[in-house]
Amino acid sequence: MQQLLRQLGLERHFRTYDALAHWSDIVGKQIAQVARPLRLDADTLWIAVKSHAWAQELNFQKGTILKR
């Protein structure tokens, strides 16, 4: 399947959709309750958060979230 997606040029779109669909699994239940993904523009993920403090926390955990 992955090879077919790659051949069709859809692998990146599928990976993006998969990440957004599994947001709570990736970031954890606590963060998912206060932050939700809005959209992906090029290589930038836009996220809505409940407060500036949570934005800072997500920025702090950015590396860990990207690895997941």
Secondary structure in CASP SS format (residue, H / E / C, confidence):
PFRMAT SS
TARGET T0000
AUTHOR 0000-0000-0000
METHOD secondary structure of the structure
MODEL  1
M C 1.00
Q H 1.00
Q H 1.00
L H 1.00
L H 1.00
R H 1.00
Q H 1.00
L C 1.00
G C 1.00
L C 1.00
E H 1.00
R H 1.00
H H 1.00
F H 1.00
R H 1.00
T H 1.00
Y H 1.00
D H 1.00
A H 1.00
L H 1.00
A H 1.00
H C 1.00
W H 1.00
S H 1.00
D H 1.00
I H 1.00
V H 1.00
G C 1.00
K H 1.00
Q H 1.00
I H 1.00
A H 1.00
Q H 1.00
V H 1.00
A E 1.00
R E 1.00
P E 1.00
L E 1.00
R E 1.00
L E 1.00
D E 1.00
A C 1.00
D C 1.00
T E 1.00
L E 1.00
W E 1.00
I E 1.00
A E 1.00
V E 1.00
K C 1.00
S C 1.00
H H 1.00
A H 1.00
W H 1.00
A H 1.00
Q H 1.00
E H 1.00
L H 1.00
N H 1.00
F H 1.00
Q C 1.00
K H 1.00
G H 1.00
T H 1.00
I H 1.00
L H 1.00
K H 1.00
R C 1.00
END
